[in-house]
Amino acid sequence: MGIDVLCRSNVTDPFWDWNLTWHKDNPDLTSCFQNTILVWIPCIYLWICFPFYSLYLHRHDKGYIRMSHLNRAKTALGFLLWIVCWADLFYTFWERSRGVFQPSAFIISPAVLGLTMLLATFLIQYERTNGVQSSGLLLVFWLIALLCGIIPFRSKILHALGEGGVTDVFRFATFYIYFTLVLIQLILSCFPDKQPLFSETEKEVHPCPEGNASFLSRITFWWITRMMSNGYKRPLEDKDMWSLSKENASVNITPHLIRQWQKQCAKTKKLHHVVYAPSPQKSSKPNAPNSVPIEEGEALIEKQTSKGKEPSLLIALCKTFGSYFLTSSILKIVHDVLMFVGPEILKLLINFVNNKNAPKWQGFFYTSLLFAAACLQTLVLNQYFHICFVSGMRIRTAIVGAVYRKALVITNAARRSSTVGEIVNLMSVDAQRFMDLMTYINMIWSAPLQVILALYFLWQTLGPSVLAGVAVMVLLVPVNAFLAMKTKNYQVAQMKSKDNRIKLMNEILNGIKVLKLYAWELAFKDRVLGIREEELKVLKKAAYLAAVGTFTWVCAPFLVALSTFTVYVLIDDKNVLDAQTAFVSLALFNILRFPLNMLPMVISSMVQASVSLKRLQAFLSHEELDPENVIRNSIKGYINKSPGIASLNVRK
């Protein structure tokens, strides 16, 4: 029952038959499966993605693209596909009028596929009106439709070459027309459309090709090939560099972070009001008509009405860059799942080698799956790192811009607590911490996920002996916690010494005349070297600590594998390390190696970034000058002919 009902007419056609599809030297899928599932898969994909994609296009309107020959060809092919699909539908109705009753799948599948082709044609035009030059959604749709059509393509050829020949000429012809049109649509989707009208990239002398590249060029990074080729032929120069894209420019990134930070400051701002104590004497002018006694008061207490928390820079960063960075988390999940596909396919491949009666095509099938999974994993991983690097660059740019803007408007009292050297450290060292952290911050949740999945599959392969490896990892957790705590302490001490050194150097350079006049060079040199010695001691301790941590976690996968295999062999005489058990387990242990090695590094980077976060948060929380104290009005009767000079009146 179920889907089989859609495929039954006078002759029963099963939905799935293992003897036909798997246990056969020349496999094929059933006609019912080809007419239902293979037709519905691309349709389901497009209809599920359509609401989310249309909402995305509505919120990210990039302009209007004029109708081009490429767009006309895509639209015409979309209508032709709709006509071909519904030609099958009307042909089925015509057969029923002649007394030939086909299964229900011959009505449902062409109708659904025809509506999907209309939706794809609508999306082609909707993307054009919203400035989308290349559609990744439709490229994947045409690719899925083509892949799902390859099996019926082969099946119909086999039936045509058989003894029965072509029994249904009309559907045979319409299918190959449909397959050809889908192939042409896939090829056309690999090329980008024109730029939107009034695009800012048209004004740039050397724009970055990434913005105008096709979806296929973006996922394969083909758009950067020309620069790499030029760099191979000759040294790159300034004129070879591309212009910075609008979304990566500091003039657009920094205001977003400042706006979110100001919202955080407004939420956590402490409200104050003054309590006045009335004077016992009342003063009034007796000679004044209608005089009203006025109570003299004295401000006694400035009372805090609500106790607010400190503004959070972390929340401001998450609200500013979180939506873009979330894409990397999704890609990371896909990559982590694909990592465990390889060992499972390897297990099936080893079983195929051990089974002499298995059809040969299964070996090619497994190797093709292994190759496809590796290629897809590589594409996803490279896109993940690209988003992480861009996110880190944007965060660093925004932090540097926010700190620079804050340095221009802080009060004199706040300026005493933050010297020029400390501000330089905030813009160079502390901002760089966040950029370095963004590359592997997803490992905080991805590493435990990979470890859990690896242990699960290892349990399926080795059984309870995996618990020995788990015990080794649990014993290493306190060591990692101790190393992280000590790293944080060393980081705080190092930044403090660095601030003192830069502060002293700034004072030396500002007073170099006095220093040379009194011959204080050696005394100040000793002071600078003393601070530097303290800084080097902390750096040396941190380096030793990092070496211990790296050595511990590099040995962790080996210790886990050694303990697991030892226990596996010793607990039962029947447990033998054959080829399947050994190779699959080693593949899983290799997967386990990366999260165990990266987790301590990520924790150390997070500790350093937390220290930088507190420093940045403290600096950005300083009081600012009141902009109302400055009047930006030109002096009457005076024409300022000097460019860049403004006349200011300061309120007293």
C-alpha positions as CSV (number, residue, x, y, z in Angstrom):
1,M,0.0,0.0,0.0
2,G,1.1,3.7,0.2
3,I,2.8,5.0,-2.9
4,D,2.1,1.6,-4.7
5,V,-1.5,2.7,-5.1
6,L,-0.4,5.6,-7.4
7,C,1.4,3.2,-9.7
8,R,-1.3,0.5,-10.1
9,S,-3.6,0.2,-13.0
10,N,-4.4,-3.2,-14.5
11,V,-0.9,-4.5,-13.9
12,T,0.7,-4.3,-10.5
13,D,3.9,-2.2,-10.5
14,P,5.8,-2.4,-7.1
15,F,7.3,0.8,-5.7
16,W,10.6,-0.9,-4.8
17,D,12.1,-4.3,-5.7
18,W,15.5,-5.3,-4.3
19,N,15.9,-8.1,-6.8
20,L,15.7,-5.5,-9.6
21,T,17.7,-2.7,-8.1
22,W,20.5,-4.3,-6.0
23,H,20.9,-8.0,-6.4
24,K,21.5,-7.8,-10.2
25,D,24.4,-7.3,-12.5
26,N,22.5,-4.7,-14.6
27,P,20.4,-2.8,-12.0
28,D,17.5,-0.6,-12.7
29,L,14.8,1.2,-10.6
30,T,11.2,0.3,-10.8
31,S,8.9,2.4,-13.1
32,C,6.8,3.4,-10.0
33,F,9.9,4.9,-8.3
34,Q,11.0,6.7,-11.4
35,N,7.6,8.3,-12.0
36,T,7.1,9.4,-8.4
37,I,10.1,9.9,-6.1
38,L,12.6,10.9,-8.8
39,V,10.1,13.5,-10.1
40,W,9.1,14.8,-6.7
41,I,12.6,15.3,-5.2
42,P,13.4,18.5,-7.2
43,C,9.9,19.8,-6.7
44,I,10.0,19.3,-3.0
45,Y,13.3,21.1,-2.8
46,L,12.2,24.2,-4.7
47,W,8.8,24.5,-2.9
48,I,10.4,24.2,0.6
49,C,13.1,26.8,-0.2
50,F,10.8,29.2,-2.0
51,P,9.2,30.9,1.1
52,F,12.6,31.5,2.8
53,Y,14.3,32.6,-0.4
54,S,11.5,35.0,-1.4
55,L,11.7,36.6,2.1
56,Y,15.5,36.9,1.7
57,L,15.1,38.6,-1.7
58,H,12.5,41.0,-0.3
59,R,14.9,42.1,2.5
60,H,18.0,42.2,0.3
61,D,16.9,44.1,-2.8
62,K,20.0,45.0,-4.8
63,G,18.3,46.9,-7.6
64,Y,16.8,46.2,-11.0
65,I,18.4,44.3,-13.9
66,R,17.3,45.0,-17.4
67,M,16.1,42.1,-19.5
68,S,19.1,40.4,-21.2
69,H,19.4,37.7,-23.8
70,L,20.5,35.3,-21.1
71,N,17.4,36.1,-19.0
72,R,15.1,35.8,-22.0
73,A,16.6,32.3,-22.8
74,K,16.1,31.1,-19.3
75,T,12.5,32.4,-19.2
76,A,11.7,30.8,-22.6
77,L,13.1,27.5,-21.5
78,G,11.1,27.6,-18.3
79,F,7.9,28.0,-20.3
80,L,8.9,25.2,-22.7
81,L,9.5,22.9,-19.7
82,W,6.0,23.8,-18.3
83,I,4.5,23.0,-21.8
84,V,6.3,19.7,-22.0
85,C,5.3,18.6,-18.5
86,W,1.6,19.5,-19.0
87,A,1.7,17.9,-22.4
88,D,2.2,14.6,-20.6
89,L,-0.8,15.5,-18.3
90,F,-3.2,16.3,-21.2
91,Y,-2.0,13.2,-23.0
92,T,-3.0,11.1,-20.0
93,F,-6.4,12.7,-20.0
94,W,-6.7,12.0,-23.8
95,E,-5.8,8.4,-23.2
96,R,-8.5,8.1,-20.5
97,S,-11.0,9.4,-23.0
98,R,-10.0,6.6,-25.3
99,G,-10.5,4.0,-22.6
100,V,-6.8,3.6,-21.7
101,F,-6.4,4.2,-17.9
102,Q,-2.9,5.0,-16.7
103,P,-1.9,5.0,-13.1
104,S,-2.5,8.1,-10.9
105,A,1.2,8.9,-10.9
106,F,0.9,9.8,-14.6
107,I,-1.5,12.6,-13.6
108,I,0.0,13.8,-10.3
109,S,3.7,13.9,-11.3
110,P,3.3,15.9,-14.5
111,A,0.9,18.3,-12.8
112,V,3.3,18.9,-9.8
113,L,6.3,19.1,-12.1
114,G,4.6,21.6,-14.4
115,L,3.6,23.9,-11.4
116,T,7.2,23.6,-10.2
117,M,8.5,24.8,-13.6
118,L,6.1,27.8,-13.5
119,L,7.5,28.6,-10.0
120,A,11.1,28.3,-11.4
121,T,10.2,30.7,-14.2
122,F,8.7,33.1,-11.8
123,L,11.8,33.0,-9.7
124,I,13.9,33.8,-12.7
125,Q,12.1,37.1,-13.2
126,Y,11.7,37.8,-9.5
127,E,15.5,37.5,-9.0
128,R,16.0,39.8,-12.0
129,T,13.8,42.5,-10.5
130,N,15.7,42.2,-7.2
131,G,19.2,42.4,-8.7
132,V,20.3,38.8,-8.4
133,Q,22.9,38.2,-11.1
134,S,23.3,34.4,-10.4
135,S,21.0,32.2,-8.5
136,G,22.4,29.4,-6.4
137,L,18.9,28.1,-5.5
138,L,18.0,27.5,-9.2
139,L,21.4,26.1,-10.0
140,V,21.0,23.5,-7.4
141,F,17.4,22.9,-8.5
142,W,18.4,22.2,-12.1
143,L,21.3,20.0,-10.9
144,I,19.0,17.9,-8.8
145,A,16.5,17.7,-11.6
146,L,19.2,16.6,-14.0
147,L,20.6,14.0,-11.6
148,C,17.1,12.6,-11.0
149,G,16.6,12.4,-14.7
150,I,19.8,10.4,-15.4
151,I,18.3,7.1,-14.1
152,P,15.1,7.3,-16.3
153,F,17.3,8.4,-19.2
154,R,19.3,5.2,-18.9
155,S,16.3,3.1,-18.2
156,K,14.4,4.2,-21.2
157,I,17.4,3.6,-23.4
158,L,17.7,0.0,-22.0
159,H,14.0,-0.6,-22.7
160,A,14.2,0.8,-26.2
161,L,17.2,-1.4,-27.0
162,G,15.4,-4.5,-25.6
163,E,13.1,-6.9,-27.3
164,G,10.0,-4.8,-26.6
165,G,11.3,-1.6,-28.1
166,V,9.6,1.7,-27.4
167,T,6.1,1.1,-26.2
168,D,5.1,4.7,-25.4
169,V,6.5,7.0,-28.1
170,F,4.9,10.2,-26.9
171,R,6.2,10.0,-23.3
172,F,9.5,8.7,-24.6
173,A,9.9,11.9,-26.8
174,T,8.7,14.3,-24.1
175,F,11.0,13.0,-21.5
176,Y,14.1,13.4,-23.7
177,I,13.0,16.9,-24.6
178,Y,12.5,17.6,-20.9
179,F,16.0,16.3,-20.1
180,T,17.6,18.3,-22.9
181,L,15.9,21.5,-21.7
182,V,16.9,20.9,-18.1
183,L,20.5,20.4,-19.2
184,I,20.5,23.7,-21.1
185,Q,19.0,25.4,-18.1
186,L,21.8,24.1,-15.9
187,I,24.4,25.3,-18.3
188,L,22.8,28.8,-18.6
189,S,22.6,29.0,-14.8
190,C,26.4,28.8,-14.6
191,F,26.7,32.3,-16.2
192,P,25.9,35.5,-14.4
193,D,23.5,38.2,-15.6
194,K,24.2,41.9,-16.1
195,Q,24.8,44.3,-13.2
196,P,21.8,46.1,-11.7
197,L,21.0,49.6,-12.9
198,F,23.0,52.4,-11.1
199,S,25.3,49.8,-9.5
200,E,28.1,51.3,-7.5
201,T,30.6,48.8,-8.9
202,E,30.2,50.5,-12.3
203,K,31.9,53.7,-10.9
204,E,34.9,51.8,-9.5
205,V,38.1,51.6,-11.5
206,H,39.0,48.1,-10.5
207,P,36.0,46.4,-8.8
208,C,36.3,43.1,-7.0
209,P,35.0,40.3,-9.3
210,E,33.4,38.4,-6.5
211,G,30.3,40.6,-6.4
212,N,29.6,39.9,-10.1
213,A,30.7,36.3,-10.2
214,S,28.3,33.4,-10.8
215,F,27.3,31.1,-8.0
216,L,29.4,28.3,-9.4
217,S,32.4,30.7,-9.6
218,R,31.9,31.7,-6.0
219,I,31.7,28.2,-4.5
220,T,34.8,27.1,-6.5
221,F,36.6,30.5,-6.0
222,W,37.2,30.6,-9.7
223,W,36.8,34.4,-9.6
224,I,40.2,34.8,-8.0
225,T,42.0,32.8,-10.7
226,R,43.1,35.8,-12.7
227,M,44.9,37.4,-9.8
228,M,46.6,34.1,-8.9
229,S,47.7,33.8,-12.5
230,N,49.1,37.3,-12.5
231,G,50.9,36.6,-9.2
232,Y,52.5,33.5,-10.7
233,K,53.7,35.4,-13.8
234,R,55.0,38.5,-12.0
235,P,55.0,40.2,-8.6
236,L,51.7,41.9,-7.8
237,E,51.5,45.6,-7.6
238,D,49.1,48.1,-6.1
239,K,47.3,48.6,-9.4
240,D,46.5,44.8,-9.4
241,M,44.5,45.0,-6.2
242,W,40.8,45.2,-6.4
243,S,38.6,47.8,-4.8
244,L,37.1,47.0,-1.5
245,S,33.5,45.9,-1.7
246,K,30.8,48.0,-0.1
247,E,29.8,45.4,2.5
248,N,33.5,45.2,3.7
249,A,34.2,48.9,3.8
250,S,34.8,50.4,7.3
251,V,32.5,53.3,6.5
252,N,29.6,50.8,6.4
253,I,30.7,48.3,9.0
254,T,31.8,50.6,11.9
255,P,28.5,52.6,12.2
256,H,26.5,49.3,12.6
257,L,28.6,48.3,15.6
258,I,28.5,51.8,17.1
259,R,24.7,51.8,16.8
260,Q,24.4,48.5,18.5
261,W,26.8,49.5,21.2
262,Q,24.8,52.7,21.8
263,K,21.7,50.7,22.2
264,Q,23.4,48.5,24.8
265,C,24.6,51.7,26.6
266,A,21.0,53.1,26.5
267,K,19.5,49.9,28.0
268,T,22.0,49.7,30.8
269,K,22.3,53.4,31.6
270,K,21.9,54.2,35.3
271,L,19.3,56.8,36.0
272,H,19.9,59.4,38.7
273,H,17.8,62.0,40.3
274,V,18.6,64.7,42.9
275,V,16.8,64.8,46.3
276,Y,16.4,68.3,47.6
277,A,16.1,69.2,51.3
278,P,13.8,72.1,51.9
279,S,15.1,75.1,53.9
280,P,13.2,76.1,57.0
281,Q,13.2,79.8,55.9
282,K,10.8,81.0,53.3
283,S,11.8,84.0,51.2
284,S,9.5,86.3,49.3
285,K,9.4,89.8,48.2
286,P,6.9,91.6,50.3
287,N,6.5,94.5,48.0
288,A,5.9,92.4,45.0
289,P,2.2,91.9,44.0
290,N,0.9,88.4,44.2
291,S,4.1,87.2,45.7
292,V,4.4,83.5,46.3
293,P,6.7,82.2,48.9
294,I,9.6,80.2,47.4
295,E,11.2,77.4,49.2
296,E,14.9,77.4,49.1
297,G,16.4,73.9,48.7
298,E,19.8,72.4,48.8
299,A,20.9,69.4,46.8
300,L,21.9,66.7,49.4
301,I,21.9,63.4,47.7
302,E,22.3,62.1,44.1
303,K,20.2,59.0,44.3
304,Q,20.5,56.1,41.9
305,T,17.0,55.0,40.9
306,S,17.9,51.7,39.2
307,K,21.0,49.6,39.3
308,G,21.9,48.7,35.8
309,K,24.4,46.2,34.4
310,E,27.4,47.2,32.4
311,P,26.8,47.4,28.6
312,S,27.8,44.2,26.8
313,L,30.1,44.5,23.8
314,L,29.6,40.8,23.1
315,I,25.9,41.3,22.6
316,A,26.6,44.2,20.3
317,L,29.0,42.1,18.2
318,C,26.5,39.3,18.0
319,K,23.7,41.5,16.8
320,T,25.9,43.2,14.3
321,F,27.7,40.2,12.7
322,G,25.7,37.2,14.1
323,S,23.3,36.7,11.1
324,Y,26.2,36.5,8.6
325,F,28.3,34.3,10.9
326,L,25.4,32.0,11.5
327,T,25.8,30.7,7.9
328,S,29.2,29.4,8.8
329,S,27.7,27.4,11.7
330,I,25.2,25.8,9.3
331,L,28.0,24.9,6.9
332,K,30.0,23.5,9.8
333,I,27.1,21.1,10.7
334,V,26.9,19.9,7.1
335,H,30.7,19.4,7.1
336,D,30.7,17.5,10.3
337,V,28.0,15.1,9.1
338,L,29.9,14.5,5.8
339,M,33.0,13.7,7.7
340,F,31.4,10.5,9.1
341,V,30.0,9.5,5.7
342,G,33.5,8.4,4.5
343,P,34.1,5.8,7.2
344,E,30.7,4.3,6.7
345,I,31.2,4.1,2.9
346,L,34.7,2.6,3.6
347,K,33.0,-0.1,5.7
348,L,30.6,-0.9,2.8
349,L,33.5,-1.0,0.3
350,I,35.5,-3.4,2.5
351,N,32.4,-5.7,2.7
352,F,32.1,-5.5,-1.1
353,V,35.7,-6.6,-1.4
354,N,35.2,-9.5,1.0
355,N,32.0,-10.6,-0.8
356,K,33.0,-12.4,-4.0
357,N,29.4,-12.8,-5.2
358,A,28.6,-9.1,-5.1
359,P,28.0,-7.4,-8.5
360,K,30.9,-5.4,-9.8
361,W,28.9,-2.2,-10.2
362,Q,28.6,-1.9,-6.4
363,G,32.3,-1.3,-6.1
364,F,32.1,1.6,-8.6
365,F,29.1,2.9,-6.9
366,Y,30.8,3.0,-3.5
367,T,33.9,4.6,-4.9
368,S,31.8,7.2,-6.7
369,L,30.0,8.0,-3.5
370,L,33.2,8.3,-1.6
371,F,34.6,10.7,-4.2
372,A,31.4,12.8,-4.3
373,A,31.3,13.0,-0.5
374,A,34.9,14.2,-0.4
375,C,34.3,16.8,-3.1
376,L,31.2,18.1,-1.4
377,Q,33.0,18.2,2.0
378,T,35.8,20.2,0.4
379,L,33.4,22.7,-1.1
380,V,31.5,23.2,2.2
381,L,34.7,23.5,4.3
382,N,36.2,26.1,2.0
383,Q,33.0,28.2,2.1
384,Y,32.9,27.8,5.9
385,F,36.5,29.2,6.2
386,H,35.8,32.0,3.8
387,I,32.8,33.2,5.9
388,C,34.8,32.9,9.1
389,F,37.8,34.9,7.7
390,V,35.5,37.6,6.3
391,S,33.6,37.7,9.6
392,G,36.9,38.1,11.5
393,M,38.0,40.8,9.2
394,R,34.8,42.7,9.6
395,I,34.8,42.4,13.4
396,R,38.4,43.7,13.5
397,T,37.6,46.6,11.2
398,A,34.5,47.5,13.3
399,I,36.4,47.4,16.6
400,V,39.3,49.5,15.3
401,G,36.9,52.1,14.0
402,A,34.9,52.1,17.2
403,V,38.0,52.5,19.3
404,Y,39.4,55.3,17.1
405,R,36.0,57.1,17.2
406,K,35.9,56.8,21.0
407,A,39.4,58.1,21.4
408,L,38.4,61.4,19.7
409,V,35.4,62.1,22.0
410,I,36.4,60.8,25.5
411,T,36.7,63.4,28.3
412,N,39.9,64.6,29.8
413,A,39.3,62.6,32.9
414,A,38.9,59.4,30.9
415,R,41.9,60.2,28.8
416,R,44.1,60.2,31.9
417,S,43.2,56.5,32.5
418,S,43.7,55.5,28.9
419,T,47.0,56.6,27.4
420,V,47.9,56.6,23.7
421,G,49.8,53.4,24.1
422,E,46.8,51.6,25.6
423,I,44.6,52.8,22.8
424,V,47.1,51.6,20.2
425,N,47.1,48.2,21.9
426,L,43.3,48.0,21.8
427,M,43.3,48.7,18.1
428,S,46.2,46.3,17.2
429,V,46.4,43.5,19.7
430,D,43.0,43.2,21.2
431,A,41.1,43.7,17.9
432,Q,43.4,41.0,16.3
433,R,42.3,38.5,19.1
434,F,38.8,38.5,17.8
435,M,39.9,38.1,14.2
436,D,42.0,35.0,15.2
437,L,39.2,33.6,17.2
438,M,36.6,33.7,14.5
439,T,38.3,31.1,12.4
440,Y,37.8,28.3,14.9
441,I,35.2,29.5,17.4
442,N,32.6,27.0,16.0
443,M,34.9,24.3,17.4
444,I,33.4,25.1,20.8
445,W,30.3,23.2,19.9
446,S,31.6,21.3,16.8
447,A,34.4,19.5,18.7
448,P,32.1,17.9,21.3
449,L,29.7,17.0,18.5
450,Q,32.5,15.3,16.5
451,V,33.8,13.5,19.5
452,I,30.3,12.2,20.4
453,L,29.6,11.0,16.8
454,A,33.0,9.4,16.6
455,L,32.5,7.6,19.8
456,Y,29.1,6.4,18.7
457,F,30.4,4.9,15.5
458,L,33.4,3.5,17.4
459,W,30.9,1.8,19.8
460,Q,29.2,0.3,16.8
461,T,32.5,-1.1,15.6
462,L,34.4,-1.9,18.8
463,G,31.7,-2.2,21.4
464,P,32.2,-1.4,25.1
465,S,36.0,-1.2,24.7
466,V,35.5,2.4,23.5
467,L,34.9,3.3,27.2
468,A,38.7,3.0,27.7
469,G,39.3,5.8,25.2
470,V,36.6,7.8,26.9
471,A,38.3,7.4,30.2
472,V,41.5,8.7,28.8
473,M,39.7,11.8,27.4
474,V,38.0,12.4,30.7
475,L,41.3,12.3,32.5
476,L,42.7,14.9,30.2
477,V,39.8,17.4,30.9
478,P,41.1,18.6,34.3
479,V,44.5,19.1,32.7
480,N,43.0,21.2,30.0
481,A,41.0,23.3,32.6
482,F,44.1,24.0,34.6
483,L,46.1,25.1,31.4
484,A,43.2,27.4,30.4
485,M,43.1,29.1,33.8
486,K,46.9,29.6,33.9
487,T,46.8,30.9,30.3
488,K,44.2,33.6,31.2
489,N,46.3,34.7,34.1
490,Y,49.4,35.0,31.9
491,Q,47.4,36.9,29.3
492,V,46.3,39.5,31.8
493,A,49.8,39.9,33.1
494,Q,51.2,40.2,29.6
495,M,48.8,42.9,28.5
496,K,49.4,44.8,31.7
497,S,53.2,44.8,31.1
498,K,52.7,45.7,27.5
499,D,50.5,48.7,28.4
500,N,53.1,49.9,30.9
501,R,55.9,49.6,28.4
502,I,54.1,51.4,25.7
503,K,52.9,54.1,28.2
504,L,56.5,54.6,29.3
505,M,57.8,54.8,25.7
506,N,55.2,57.3,24.9
507,E,56.3,59.5,27.8
508,I,59.9,59.1,26.7
509,L,59.2,60.2,23.2
510,N,57.1,63.2,24.3
511,G,59.8,64.4,26.7
512,I,62.9,63.4,24.7
513,K,64.3,67.0,24.9
514,V,64.3,67.0,28.7
515,L,65.6,63.5,28.8
516,K,68.5,64.3,26.6
517,L,69.2,67.6,28.5
518,Y,69.6,65.8,31.8
519,A,71.2,62.7,30.4
520,W,68.6,60.3,31.7
521,E,68.9,57.9,28.8
522,L,70.4,55.0,30.7
523,A,68.0,55.4,33.6
524,F,64.9,55.2,31.4
525,K,66.5,52.5,29.3
526,D,66.8,50.4,32.4
527,R,63.2,51.0,33.3
528,V,62.0,50.0,29.8
529,L,64.2,46.9,29.8
530,G,63.0,46.0,33.3
531,I,59.4,46.1,32.1
532,R,60.4,44.2,29.0
533,E,62.1,41.5,31.1
534,E,58.9,41.0,33.1
535,E,56.9,40.7,29.9
536,L,59.4,38.2,28.4
537,K,59.2,36.1,31.6
538,V,55.4,35.9,31.2
539,L,55.7,35.1,27.5
540,K,58.2,32.3,28.3
541,K,55.8,30.8,30.9
542,A,52.9,31.0,28.4
543,A,55.1,29.3,25.7
544,Y,56.0,26.5,28.1
545,L,52.4,26.1,29.1
546,A,51.3,26.1,25.4
547,A,53.9,23.4,24.6
548,V,52.6,21.2,27.5
549,G,49.1,21.6,26.3
550,T,49.9,20.9,22.7
551,F,52.0,17.8,23.6
552,T,49.1,16.5,25.8
553,W,46.5,16.8,23.2
554,V,48.7,15.6,20.3
555,C,49.2,12.4,22.3
556,A,45.5,12.2,23.2
557,P,44.3,10.5,20.0
558,F,47.2,8.0,20.1
559,L,46.5,7.2,23.7
560,V,42.7,6.8,23.0
561,A,43.3,4.5,20.1
562,L,45.9,2.4,22.0
563,S,43.8,2.0,25.1
564,T,40.7,1.1,23.0
565,F,42.4,-1.5,20.8
566,T,44.2,-3.0,23.8
567,V,40.9,-3.4,25.7
568,Y,39.1,-4.7,22.6
569,V,41.6,-7.5,22.1
570,L,41.9,-8.5,25.8
571,I,38.3,-8.6,26.9
572,D,37.3,-11.4,24.5
573,D,39.2,-14.0,22.5
574,K,36.7,-13.7,19.7
575,N,37.6,-10.0,19.1
576,V,40.0,-10.0,16.2
577,L,41.3,-6.8,14.5
578,D,40.4,-7.7,10.9
579,A,40.7,-5.3,8.0
580,Q,37.2,-3.8,8.3
581,T,37.5,-3.2,12.1
582,A,41.1,-1.8,11.9
583,F,40.6,0.5,8.9
584,V,37.2,1.9,9.9
585,S,38.4,2.4,13.5
586,L,41.5,4.2,12.4
587,A,39.5,6.4,10.1
588,L,37.3,7.4,13.0
589,F,40.3,7.9,15.2
590,N,41.7,10.3,12.6
591,I,38.5,12.2,12.7
592,L,38.8,12.3,16.5
593,R,42.3,13.7,16.3
594,F,41.3,17.1,14.9
595,P,38.7,18.2,17.5
596,L,40.9,16.9,20.4
597,N,43.9,18.9,19.0
598,M,41.9,22.1,18.2
599,L,39.7,22.3,21.3
600,P,42.5,23.4,23.7
601,M,43.7,26.0,21.1
602,V,40.2,27.4,20.8
603,I,39.7,27.5,24.6
604,S,43.0,29.4,24.9
605,S,42.0,31.8,22.1
606,M,38.6,32.4,23.9
607,V,40.4,33.1,27.1
608,Q,42.6,35.7,25.4
609,A,39.6,37.2,23.6
610,S,37.7,37.4,26.9
611,V,40.5,39.5,28.4
612,S,40.5,41.7,25.3
613,L,36.7,42.0,25.4
614,K,36.8,43.3,29.0
615,R,39.5,45.8,28.0
616,L,37.6,47.0,25.0
617,Q,34.3,47.2,27.0
618,A,35.9,49.3,29.7
619,F,37.4,51.7,27.2
620,L,34.2,52.1,25.2
621,S,32.3,52.7,28.4
622,H,34.3,55.9,29.2
623,E,32.4,59.2,29.3
624,E,32.3,61.3,26.2
625,L,32.3,65.0,25.6
626,D,28.9,66.6,25.5
627,P,28.3,67.5,21.8
628,E,26.0,70.4,23.0
629,N,29.1,72.2,24.3
630,V,30.2,72.9,20.7
631,I,28.3,75.2,18.4
632,R,29.1,74.7,14.7
633,N,28.1,78.0,13.2
634,S,29.9,80.2,10.8
635,I,30.9,83.7,11.9
636,K,28.8,86.3,10.3
637,G,30.6,88.5,7.8
638,Y,33.5,86.1,7.6
639,I,34.1,83.9,4.6
640,N,36.3,80.9,5.4
641,K,38.5,80.3,2.3
642,S,40.7,77.7,3.9
643,P,39.4,74.2,3.1
644,G,39.0,71.8,6.0
645,I,38.9,74.6,8.6
646,A,35.6,75.1,10.5
647,S,34.9,77.9,12.9
648,L,33.7,76.8,16.4
649,N,32.1,78.6,19.3
650,V,32.6,76.9,22.6
651,R,30.1,77.4,25.3
652,K,31.4,78.4,28.7
